[in-house]
């Protein structure tokens, strides 16, 4: 990605190059599982952004875990591409017909039971 960015922008950026060098000094020396766990946590940043984008576009979505990652990786041939699954994000539109919950009032916990204000 660094090469692509440099090519499209017509040169290198000192800050970007320093970041690239730091990455090359850090990640290759670490255990592969440590790098995977770091990348898995980073995936949740993109997952959150995708949930917000879906809501903005009025597309229903929900993050999912609790699936068999090894089986999904096999089905999608992720390991062959050096990838592993950590979450699934189904997207779609709800079918109001047949959904007995659709017209019921949403019930949420009060804010003071859900969040802690730090001053």
MODELLER restraints for C-alpha pairs under 7 A, 6 or more apart:
rsr = mdl.restraints
at = mdl.atoms
rsr.add(forms.Gaussian(group=physical.xy_distance, feature=features.Distance(at['CA:6:A'], at['CA:12:A']), mean=5.26, stdev=0.5))
rsr.add(forms.Gaussian(group=physical.xy_distance, feature=features.Distance(at['CA:27:A'], at['CA:35:A']), mean=6.86, stdev=0.5))
rsr.add(forms.Gaussian(group=physical.xy_distance, feature=features.Distance(at['CA:40:A'], at['CA:86:A']), mean=6.22, stdev=0.5))
rsr.add(forms.Gaussian(group=physical.xy_distance, feature=features.Distance(at['CA:51:A'], at['CA:61:A']), mean=6.47, stdev=0.5))
rsr.add(forms.Gaussian(group=physical.xy_distance, feature=features.Distance(at['CA:54:A'], at['CA:60:A']), mean=6.60, stdev=0.5))
rsr.add(forms.Gaussian(group=physical.xy_distance, feature=features.Distance(at['CA:54:A'], at['CA:61:A']), mean=6.68, stdev=0.5))
rsr.add(forms.Gaussian(group=physical.xy_distance, feature=features.Distance(at['CA:59:A'], at['CA:91:A']), mean=6.57, stdev=0.5))
rsr.add(forms.Gaussian(group=physical.xy_distance, feature=features.Distance(at['CA:59:A'], at['CA:92:A']), mean=5.74, stdev=0.5))
rsr.add(forms.Gaussian(group=physical.xy_distance, feature=features.Distance(at['CA:59:A'], at['CA:93:A']), mean=5.81, stdev=0.5))
rsr.add(forms.Gaussian(group=physical.xy_distance, feature=features.Distance(at['CA:60:A'], at['CA:91:A']), mean=5.72, stdev=0.5))
rsr.add(forms.Gaussian(group=physical.xy_distance, feature=features.Distance(at['CA:60:A'], at['CA:92:A']), mean=5.29, stdev=0.5))
rsr.add(forms.Gaussian(group=physical.xy_distance, feature=features.Distance(at['CA:60:A'], at['CA:93:A']), mean=5.47, stdev=0.5))
rsr.add(forms.Gaussian(group=physical.xy_distance, feature=features.Distance(at['CA:60:A'], at['CA:94:A']), mean=6.72, stdev=0.5))
rsr.add(forms.Gaussian(group=physical.xy_distance, feature=features.Distance(at['CA:61:A'], at['CA:89:A']), mean=6.58, stdev=0.5))
rsr.add(forms.Gaussian(group=physical.xy_distance, feature=features.Distance(at['CA:61:A'], at['CA:90:A']), mean=5.58, stdev=0.5))
rsr.add(forms.Gaussian(group=physical.xy_distance, feature=features.Distance(at['CA:61:A'], at['CA:91:A']), mean=4.65, stdev=0.5))
rsr.add(forms.Gaussian(group=physical.xy_distance, feature=features.Distance(at['CA:61:A'], at['CA:92:A']), mean=6.59, stdev=0.5))
rsr.add(forms.Gaussian(group=physical.xy_distance, feature=features.Distance(at['CA:62:A'], at['CA:89:A']), mean=5.91, stdev=0.5))
rsr.add(forms.Gaussian(group=physical.xy_distance, feature=features.Distance(at['CA:62:A'], at['CA:90:A']), mean=6.13, stdev=0.5))
rsr.add(forms.Gaussian(group=physical.xy_distance, feature=features.Distance(at['CA:63:A'], at['CA:87:A']), mean=6.88, stdev=0.5))
rsr.add(forms.Gaussian(group=physical.xy_distance, feature=features.Distance(at['CA:63:A'], at['CA:88:A']), mean=5.99, stdev=0.5))
rsr.add(forms.Gaussian(group=physical.xy_distance, feature=features.Distance(at['CA:63:A'], at['CA:89:A']), mean=4.89, stdev=0.5))
rsr.add(forms.Gaussian(group=physical.xy_distance, feature=features.Distance(at['CA:64:A'], at['CA:87:A']), mean=5.67, stdev=0.5))
rsr.add(forms.Gaussian(group=physical.xy_distance, feature=features.Distance(at['CA:64:A'], at['CA:88:A']), mean=5.04, stdev=0.5))
rsr.add(forms.Gaussian(group=physical.xy_distance, feature=features.Distance(at['CA:64:A'], at['CA:89:A']), mean=6.18, stdev=0.5))
rsr.add(forms.Gaussian(group=physical.xy_distance, feature=features.Distance(at['CA:65:A'], at['CA:87:A']), mean=5.25, stdev=0.5))
rsr.add(forms.Gaussian(group=physical.xy_distance, feature=features.Distance(at['CA:65:A'], at['CA:88:A']), mean=6.60, stdev=0.5))
rsr.add(forms.Gaussian(group=physical.xy_distance, feature=features.Distance(at['CA:69:A'], at['CA:85:A']), mean=5.64, stdev=0.5))
rsr.add(forms.Gaussian(group=physical.xy_distance, feature=features.Distance(at['CA:69:A'], at['CA:86:A']), mean=6.74, stdev=0.5))
rsr.add(forms.Gaussian(group=physical.xy_distance, feature=features.Distance(at['CA:73:A'], at['CA:79:A']), mean=6.24, stdev=0.5))
rsr.add(forms.Gaussian(group=physical.xy_distance, feature=features.Distance(at['CA:73:A'], at['CA:84:A']), mean=6.06, stdev=0.5))
rsr.add(forms.Gaussian(group=physical.xy_distance, feature=features.Distance(at['CA:73:A'], at['CA:85:A']), mean=6.23, stdev=0.5))
rsr.add(forms.Gaussian(group=physical.xy_distance, feature=features.Distance(at['CA:78:A'], at['CA:84:A']), mean=5.86, stdev=0.5))
rsr.add(forms.Gaussian(group=physical.xy_distance, feature=features.Distance(at['CA:96:A'], at['CA:102:A']), mean=6.27, stdev=0.5))
